Amino acid sequence: RRRHRMASQTPRIHSSKLSEQLAQSLEQLILDGVYAVGERLPSERQMAEDYGVSRPSVRGALSTLAARNLIETRHGGGHYVSERLHSDFLSLWQSLLSRHDYMEFDVLEFRRAFEGMMSGLAAERATETDLERIRSCLEQMDVAAQTHNLEQQSEADVGFHQAIAEASHNVLFSHLSNSLLTMLHRHTQKNLANMFSAGGDKQKLRTQHQAIYDAIAARDAARATAQAQAHIAYVESTLRQARAHSARESRAQALEHKDRVKKLRSGK
């Protein structure tokens, strides 16, 4: 799901300020999503070999990134891309969503416009590698559907939209998309699973995803934008229907419980 990494493609660093240069290079890789949030970085020895620098220079670069809150060292060793890149955003909004269900649709409304912009940019900027990654997510969804694995379908769906965000080649879109998708995935996972489990809805979702990909691959920005917005509008509509059905079911159960209590009290 990430850009391909090869040691042979790693830029060699030639400077008197090796640790600063390396820190800058690693920071760019983190911003580009090559090293994702929570991912472990290569070992100090591996980075020293890849970049052609000494291990003290690598340690200096890692210390710089740690001071910038971009990486953290975990128990047992190893350096990881800091969760703080997303956690501050997620902790606040996830907490609000858990208390105010209606906000979910504010987020989806924002996401409809957001996904449209990203898909339009992806149609203009996607490389062949980007298209291959998006296509791979479609294939993963198909495999998960065939095995009726709803969790994998949901994860592949998230991967599909994140691959499009990264194909927009805009760092802010990529990171904000990751946060939004993570937040919505956690909050709506049950409803999304129900949506995937319904045969008609499942086929509609697959057709919509394919239409977005086809528009991006055709370099048709206007069509990609429209298809992405229509897809999110459909998801929003489906979730609204699920919420309404759940509310009606809860009311019906409450009335049934009330009737049972009345009968017990009356001795009937």
C-alpha positions as CSV (number, residue, x, y, z in Angstrom):
1,R,0.0,0.0,0.0
2,R,3.0,2.3,0.2
3,R,5.5,3.6,-2.3
4,H,8.1,1.0,-3.2
5,R,11.3,1.4,-1.3
6,M,14.7,0.2,-2.5
7,A,18.1,0.8,-1.0
8,S,19.6,1.4,-4.4
9,Q,17.2,4.3,-4.9
10,T,18.2,6.0,-1.5
11,P,20.0,9.3,-2.1
12,R,23.6,9.3,-1.0
13,I,24.4,12.2,1.4
14,H,27.6,14.2,0.9
15,S,27.8,17.1,3.3
16,S,29.6,18.3,6.4
17,K,26.3,18.4,8.2
18,L,25.4,14.8,7.5
19,S,22.9,14.3,10.4
20,E,21.0,17.4,9.4
21,Q,20.8,16.3,5.8
22,L,19.7,12.8,6.8
23,A,17.1,14.2,9.1
24,Q,15.7,16.3,6.3
25,S,15.6,13.3,3.9
26,L,13.9,11.1,6.5
27,E,11.4,13.8,7.3
28,Q,10.4,14.1,3.7
29,L,9.9,10.3,3.5
30,I,7.6,10.5,6.5
31,L,5.6,13.5,5.0
32,D,5.3,11.6,1.7
33,G,3.9,8.6,3.6
34,V,6.7,6.3,2.5
35,Y,7.1,5.6,6.3
36,A,3.6,5.6,7.6
37,V,2.4,6.6,11.1
38,G,3.3,3.8,13.5
39,E,5.7,2.1,11.1
40,R,9.2,1.1,12.3
41,L,12.1,2.8,10.6
42,P,15.0,0.7,9.3
43,S,17.8,-0.1,11.8
44,E,20.6,2.4,12.4
45,R,23.0,0.1,10.6
46,Q,20.7,-0.3,7.6
47,M,20.2,3.5,7.3
48,A,23.9,4.0,7.6
49,E,24.5,1.6,4.7
50,D,21.7,3.0,2.6
51,Y,22.8,6.6,2.9
52,G,26.5,6.0,3.1
53,V,27.0,7.8,6.4
54,S,28.3,6.8,9.9
55,R,26.0,5.4,12.6
56,P,26.7,8.5,14.8
57,S,25.3,10.6,11.9
58,V,22.2,8.4,11.8
59,R,21.7,8.8,15.6
60,G,22.0,12.5,15.3
61,A,19.4,12.6,12.6
62,L,17.1,10.4,14.7
63,S,17.5,12.7,17.7
64,T,16.5,15.7,15.5
65,L,13.4,13.9,14.3
66,A,12.5,12.9,17.9
67,A,12.9,16.5,19.1
68,R,10.4,17.5,16.3
69,N,8.0,14.8,17.6
70,L,8.1,13.0,14.3
71,I,9.5,9.7,15.6
72,E,9.6,7.9,18.9
73,T,11.6,5.1,20.5
74,R,9.5,2.2,21.8
75,H,10.3,-0.3,24.5
76,G,12.4,-3.1,23.2
77,G,14.2,-0.9,20.7
78,G,13.5,0.5,17.3
79,H,12.4,3.9,16.1
80,Y,8.8,4.4,14.9
81,V,7.0,7.2,13.1
82,S,5.2,9.0,15.9
83,E,1.4,8.5,16.4
84,R,1.2,12.1,17.3
85,L,1.0,13.0,13.6
86,H,-2.6,11.8,13.7
87,S,-3.4,11.3,17.4
88,D,-4.1,14.9,18.4
89,F,-6.6,15.2,15.6
90,L,-8.1,11.8,16.2
91,S,-8.4,11.9,19.9
92,L,-10.4,15.2,19.9
93,W,-12.8,14.3,17.0
94,Q,-13.2,10.6,17.9
95,S,-14.3,11.7,21.4
96,L,-16.8,14.2,20.0
97,L,-18.2,11.6,17.5
98,S,-18.7,9.1,20.3
99,R,-21.0,11.5,22.1
100,H,-22.7,13.2,19.1
101,D,-23.8,10.8,16.4
102,Y,-25.1,13.6,14.1
103,M,-21.5,14.8,13.7
104,E,-20.8,11.8,11.6
105,F,-22.8,13.3,8.8
106,D,-21.0,16.6,9.1
107,V,-17.7,14.6,8.6
108,L,-19.2,12.8,5.6
109,E,-20.4,16.0,4.1
110,F,-16.9,17.4,4.4
111,R,-15.5,14.2,3.1
112,R,-17.8,14.3,0.0
113,A,-16.2,17.6,-1.1
114,F,-12.7,16.4,0.1
115,E,-12.8,13.1,-1.8
116,G,-14.0,14.9,-4.9
117,M,-11.0,17.3,-4.8
118,M,-8.5,14.5,-4.2
119,S,-9.9,12.3,-7.0
120,G,-9.7,15.2,-9.4
121,L,-6.1,15.9,-8.5
122,A,-5.3,12.1,-8.7
123,A,-6.7,12.1,-12.3
124,E,-4.3,14.9,-13.2
125,R,-1.2,13.7,-11.3
126,A,-1.4,9.9,-10.7
127,T,1.6,7.9,-11.9
128,E,1.4,4.4,-13.2
129,T,2.6,3.2,-9.8
130,D,-0.2,5.1,-8.1
131,L,-2.8,3.5,-10.5
132,E,-1.4,0.1,-9.8
133,R,-1.8,0.6,-6.0
134,I,-5.4,1.8,-6.4
135,R,-6.1,-1.2,-8.7
136,S,-4.6,-3.5,-6.1
137,C,-7.0,-2.2,-3.5
138,L,-9.9,-3.0,-5.8
139,E,-8.6,-6.5,-6.3
140,Q,-8.3,-6.9,-2.5
141,M,-11.9,-5.9,-2.1
142,D,-13.0,-8.5,-4.7
143,V,-11.0,-11.3,-2.9
144,A,-12.5,-10.3,0.5
145,A,-16.0,-10.3,-1.1
146,Q,-15.5,-13.8,-2.5
147,T,-14.5,-15.1,0.9
148,H,-17.2,-13.0,2.7
149,N,-14.6,-11.4,4.9
150,L,-16.3,-8.1,5.9
151,E,-13.4,-6.8,7.9
152,Q,-11.0,-7.2,5.0
153,Q,-13.5,-5.6,2.7
154,S,-13.7,-2.6,5.0
155,E,-9.9,-2.4,5.3
156,A,-9.5,-2.6,1.5
157,D,-12.1,0.2,1.1
158,V,-10.1,2.4,3.4
159,G,-6.9,1.5,1.5
160,F,-8.6,2.4,-1.8
161,H,-9.5,5.9,-0.7
162,Q,-6.1,6.4,0.9
163,A,-4.3,5.3,-2.2
164,I,-6.3,8.0,-4.1
165,A,-5.3,10.6,-1.5
166,E,-1.7,9.7,-2.0
167,A,-2.1,9.8,-5.8
168,S,-3.1,13.4,-5.4
169,H,0.5,14.1,-4.5
170,N,-0.5,16.7,-1.9
171,V,1.0,16.0,1.5
172,L,-1.8,17.7,3.5
173,F,-4.5,15.8,1.6
174,S,-2.7,12.5,2.2
175,H,-2.3,13.0,6.0
176,L,-5.8,14.5,6.6
177,S,-7.4,11.7,4.6
178,N,-5.6,9.1,6.7
179,S,-7.0,10.7,9.9
180,L,-10.5,11.1,8.5
181,L,-10.6,7.5,7.2
182,T,-9.3,6.1,10.5
183,M,-11.8,8.1,12.5
184,L,-14.8,7.1,10.3
185,H,-13.6,3.5,10.0
186,R,-13.7,3.1,13.8
187,H,-17.0,4.9,14.2
188,T,-19.0,3.4,11.4
189,Q,-17.4,0.0,11.1
190,K,-20.6,-1.9,12.2
191,N,-22.7,0.0,9.6
192,L,-20.2,-0.4,6.9
193,A,-20.1,-4.1,7.6
194,N,-23.8,-4.3,7.3
195,M,-23.6,-2.3,4.1
196,F,-21.0,-4.7,2.6
197,S,-23.1,-7.7,3.7
198,A,-26.1,-6.6,1.7
199,G,-25.8,-8.1,-1.8
200,G,-27.3,-5.1,-3.8
201,D,-25.3,-2.5,-1.8
202,K,-22.1,-4.6,-2.2
203,Q,-22.4,-4.5,-6.0
204,K,-23.2,-0.8,-6.0
205,L,-20.2,-0.1,-3.9
206,R,-18.0,-2.2,-6.2
207,T,-19.4,-0.4,-9.3
208,Q,-18.8,3.0,-7.7
209,H,-15.2,2.2,-6.8
210,Q,-14.6,1.0,-10.3
211,A,-16.1,4.1,-11.8
212,I,-13.8,6.3,-9.7
213,Y,-10.7,4.3,-10.7
214,D,-11.7,4.4,-14.4
215,A,-12.1,8.2,-14.4
216,I,-8.7,8.6,-12.7
217,A,-7.0,6.2,-15.1
218,A,-8.7,8.1,-18.0
219,R,-7.2,11.4,-16.7
220,D,-10.7,12.8,-16.5
221,A,-10.6,15.1,-13.5
222,A,-14.2,16.3,-13.7
223,R,-15.6,12.8,-14.0
224,A,-13.3,11.6,-11.2
225,T,-14.6,14.4,-8.9
226,A,-18.2,13.7,-9.7
227,Q,-17.9,9.9,-9.3
228,A,-16.1,10.3,-5.9
229,Q,-18.7,12.7,-4.6
230,A,-21.6,10.5,-5.8
231,H,-20.0,7.6,-4.0
232,I,-19.7,9.4,-0.7
233,A,-23.2,10.7,-1.1
234,Y,-24.4,7.1,-1.5
235,V,-22.5,6.0,1.7
236,E,-24.0,8.9,3.6
237,S,-27.5,8.1,2.5
238,T,-27.1,4.4,3.4
239,L,-25.7,5.2,6.8
240,R,-28.6,7.6,7.4
241,Q,-31.1,4.9,6.5
242,A,-29.3,2.5,8.9
243,R,-29.4,5.0,11.7
244,A,-33.1,5.7,11.1
245,H,-33.8,1.9,11.1
246,S,-31.8,1.4,14.3
247,A,-33.7,4.3,16.0
248,R,-37.1,2.8,15.0
249,E,-36.0,-0.6,16.2
250,S,-35.0,0.8,19.6
251,R,-38.3,2.6,20.0
252,A,-40.2,-0.6,19.1
253,Q,-38.2,-2.6,21.6
254,A,-38.8,0.0,24.3
255,L,-42.5,-0.1,23.7
256,E,-42.5,-3.9,23.8
257,H,-40.7,-3.8,27.1
258,K,-43.1,-1.3,28.5
259,D,-46.1,-3.6,27.5
260,R,-44.4,-6.6,29.2
261,V,-43.9,-4.6,32.4
262,K,-47.6,-3.4,32.4
263,K,-48.8,-7.0,31.9
264,L,-46.6,-8.3,34.8
265,R,-47.9,-5.5,37.1
266,S,-51.5,-6.2,36.2
267,G,-51.0,-9.9,36.8
268,K,-52.1,-10.8,33.3
